[in-house]
């Protein structure tokens, strides 16, 4: 599946909220980790095919791909990027589209998304992409998007990074646990679903310890359940992206927040995720 198809379909889902196709909503595209706006391979890029496998194809130039949509284009674009140098390159790329309403925000994605949520008007609808390469996205940010009831959200969850934070044969350190609390929202949620008690044999006695099942399926299921409990609907299907060694790196989820538009939006997104 071509990258533009996922954005074209997200565009369609943004227009069907409330079943009022005659109502002119302002449709906004938000890329929370916009980078430079175009993909730069080789020495200029921090990401390689060996490291990120098929994932780099999804991330390739997402802001430019969104800007290149001409069939019912977005009304406004918000590109968020923390790195000032990448922002400058993003601005240069955006200047190629003088007829588009583009806002570039140089700041932390969590803070900028929170501000965006609070600024949405009655007839604003947004497609938001949360596609970090690490664990930058806090649960409060995801929750705020859900509570707008105006957002369709594609979330690229960093499975590999989270797995490294969760030891298999022991509990995470307190430092790691606090980070996981930020990502999942609360400790009881991830701890009770991922870890379980098991007797560990030692020289003197059977000592109970908390362990988790190896692999990342349980972690992905835990985060998906968190989305289901927060958004109006979540696509039944998700997509796992692996590196060249077929180790899971990311899990792509789709979640819709609008009560009326969610069924149609999820149907479209699930079709993408099943046929990509």
C-alpha positions in Angstrom: 0.0 0.0 0.0 1.3 3.5 -0.9 1.9 5.9 2.0 -0.5 8.5 0.5 -3.4 6.1 0.8 -3.4 6.1 4.5 -3.5 9.9 4.5 -6.2 10.0 1.8 -8.3 7.7 3.9 -7.7 9.7 7.1 -8.8 12.7 5.1 -12.1 11.0 4.2 -12.7 10.0 7.8 -12.3 13.6 8.8 -15.2 14.7 6.6 -17.8 12.2 7.9 -18.1 13.3 11.5 -21.7 13.7 12.7 -23.0 12.3 9.4 -23.4 15.9 8.2 -21.5 15.9 4.9 -23.3 19.2 3.9 -21.7 20.8 7.0 -18.4 22.4 6.1 -16.0 21.5 8.8 -12.5 22.8 8.9 -10.2 19.8 8.5 -6.8 20.0 10.1 -3.8 17.8 9.6 -1.4 17.6 12.6 2.0 15.9 12.5 3.4 15.9 16.0 6.9 14.7 15.0 7.2 16.4 11.6 11.0 16.2 11.2 12.2 18.1 8.2 9.1 17.3 6.2 11.0 15.2 3.6 12.9 12.0 3.9 16.7 12.3 3.7 18.5 9.0 3.3 22.2 8.3 3.7 24.6 10.4 5.8 22.0 13.1 6.4 19.6 10.7 8.1 19.7 9.2 11.5 17.5 6.3 10.4 18.5 3.4 8.2 16.7 0.6 6.5 18.7 -1.9 8.6 17.6 -0.2 11.8 14.0 0.5 11.0 13.1 -2.0 8.3 9.8 -1.2 6.5 9.0 1.5 9.0 11.0 4.2 7.1 8.6 3.9 4.2 5.7 5.0 6.4 7.5 8.0 7.9 8.9 9.1 4.5 8.0 12.7 4.0 4.7 12.6 5.8 4.2 16.4 5.9 4.9 16.7 2.2 2.6 13.8 1.4 -0.2 15.5 3.3 0.5 18.8 1.5 0.4 17.0 -1.9 -3.1 15.8 -1.4 -5.2 17.7 -3.9 -8.5 15.7 -3.8 -10.4 17.5 -1.0 -7.2 18.8 0.7 -6.8 19.7 4.3 -7.8 23.2 5.3 -5.0 23.7 7.7 -1.7 22.0 8.5 0.1 22.0 11.9 3.6 20.7 11.9 5.3 20.2 15.3 9.0 19.7 15.6 11.3 20.2 18.6 14.6 20.5 16.7 15.1 24.1 15.5 17.3 23.0 12.5 14.6 20.6 11.3 12.0 23.4 11.7 14.0 25.6 9.4 14.1 22.9 6.8 10.4 22.2 7.3 9.7 25.9 6.7 11.7 25.8 3.5 9.8 22.8 2.3 6.5 24.4 3.3 7.3 27.5 1.3 6.8 25.4 -1.8 3.0 25.5 -1.0 2.2 29.2 -0.7 -1.6 28.5 -1.1 -1.7 26.2 2.0 -2.5 27.4 5.5 0.6 26.0 7.3 1.7 26.6 10.9 5.1 25.3 12.1 5.4 24.9 15.9 9.0 24.6 17.3 8.3 22.9 20.6 7.6 19.8 22.6 4.9 17.6 21.0 3.0 17.0 24.2 2.8 20.7 25.1 1.9 21.7 21.6 -0.8 19.0 21.2 -2.3 20.1 24.5 -2.5 23.7 23.3 -3.9 22.6 20.0 -6.7 20.6 21.7 -7.8 23.5 23.8 -7.8 25.8 20.7 -10.1 23.6 18.5 -13.3 25.4 17.5 -16.8 23.9 17.1 -16.4 23.1 13.5 -12.8 22.0 13.6 -12.0 18.3 12.9 -8.4 16.9 12.9 -6.4 14.0 11.8 -3.4 13.7 14.2 -0.3 11.6 13.7 1.7 10.6 16.7 4.7 8.9 15.3 7.7 9.3 17.6 10.9 7.2 17.2 11.0 6.8 21.0 8.8 7.2 24.1 8.1 10.9 23.9 4.3 10.7 23.9 2.7 11.0 27.3 -0.6 9.4 28.0 -2.1 12.7 29.1 -1.5 13.9 25.5 -3.4 11.0 24.0 -6.2 11.3 26.5 -6.6 15.0 25.7 -7.0 14.1 22.0 -9.7 11.7 22.9 -11.6 14.1 25.0 -11.9 16.7 22.2 -14.3 14.3 20.4 -13.0 16.0 17.2 -10.0 14.0 16.4 -9.0 10.9 14.4 -5.7 9.7 15.7 -3.0 7.4 14.2 -0.6 6.3 16.9 2.7 4.7 16.3 3.5 3.0 19.6 7.2 2.3 20.2 7.1 -1.4 21.1 10.8 -2.0 21.0 11.7 0.8 23.3 8.9 -0.1 25.7 10.0 -3.7 25.7 13.5 -2.7 26.7 12.0 -0.8 29.7 10.2 -3.9 30.9 12.5 -6.7 32.0 11.2 -10.2 31.5 12.4 -11.8 34.7 12.1 -8.9 37.1 10.2 -5.7 37.6 11.4 -2.4 36.0 13.4 0.0 38.1 11.6 2.8 39.8 13.1 5.2 37.2 11.7 3.1 34.4 8.4 2.6 36.2 7.9 6.3 36.4 8.5 6.6 32.6 6.0 3.8 32.0 3.5 5.6 34.2 3.8 8.6 32.0 3.3 6.5 28.8 0.4 4.4 30.1 -1.1 6.9 32.4 -1.0 4.9 35.7 1.1 2.2 37.2 -1.7 -0.2 38.1 -2.8 -0.3 34.5 0.3 -1.5 32.9 1.7 -3.4 35.8 -1.4 -5.6 36.4 -1.8 -6.4 32.7 1.9 -7.1 31.8 3.4 -8.6 35.0 2.4 -11.7 37.0 3.6 -13.5 40.1 5.8 -16.5 39.6 7.8 -18.7 42.0 11.5 -18.5 41.3 13.7 -21.3 42.5 16.8 -20.4 44.5 19.2 -22.3 46.8 17.0 -22.0 49.9 13.3 -21.5 48.9 10.8 -20.7 46.2 10.7 -16.9 46.1 7.8 -15.2 44.4 8.8 -12.6 41.9 7.0 -10.5 39.3 7.8 -11.4 35.7 6.3 -10.9 32.2 5.8 -13.0 29.2 8.7 -12.5 26.7 7.9 -10.8 23.4 5.9 -7.6 22.9 2.3 -8.9 22.1 1.2 -8.4 25.7 2.5 -4.9 25.8 0.8 -4.0 22.6 -2.5 -5.5 23.9 -2.2 -3.5 27.1 -1.8 -0.2 25.2 -4.6 -1.0 22.9 -6.9 -1.7 25.8 -6.0 1.7 27.2 -7.0 3.3 23.9 -10.3 1.3 23.9 -11.1 2.5 27.4 -10.5 6.2 26.4 -11.6 6.7 22.8 -15.1 6.2 21.3 -13.8 3.4 19.0 -10.4 1.8 18.1 -9.8 -0.1 14.9 -9.8 -3.9 15.7 -6.7 -4.4 13.5 -3.3 -2.9 14.2 -0.1 -3.1 12.2 3.3 -4.3 13.5 6.4 -2.8 11.9 9.6 -4.8 12.2 13.3 -4.3 11.5 15.4 -6.3 9.0 15.7 -9.1 11.6 11.9 -9.2 12.0 12.0 -7.9 15.5 8.9 -5.7 16.3 9.7 -2.0 16.5 6.4 -0.2 16.4 2.6 -1.0 16.5 0.3 1.3 14.5 -3.1 1.9 16.1 -6.1 4.0 14.9 -8.5 5.6 17.4 -11.5 7.8 16.8 -12.9 10.2 19.3 -16.2 11.5 17.8 -19.3 9.5 18.9 -21.1 9.8 15.6 -18.2 9.6 13.1 -16.2 6.9 14.9 -17.9 3.8 13.3 -17.3 5.0 9.7 -13.8 6.3 10.5 -12.8 3.0 12.2 -14.3 1.0 9.3 -12.1 2.9 6.8 -9.0 2.6 9.0 -9.5 -1.1 9.7 -9.7 -1.7 5.9 -6.3 0.0 5.5 -4.7 -2.0 8.3 -6.0 -5.3 7.0 -5.0 -4.7 3.4 -1.8 -2.8 3.7 
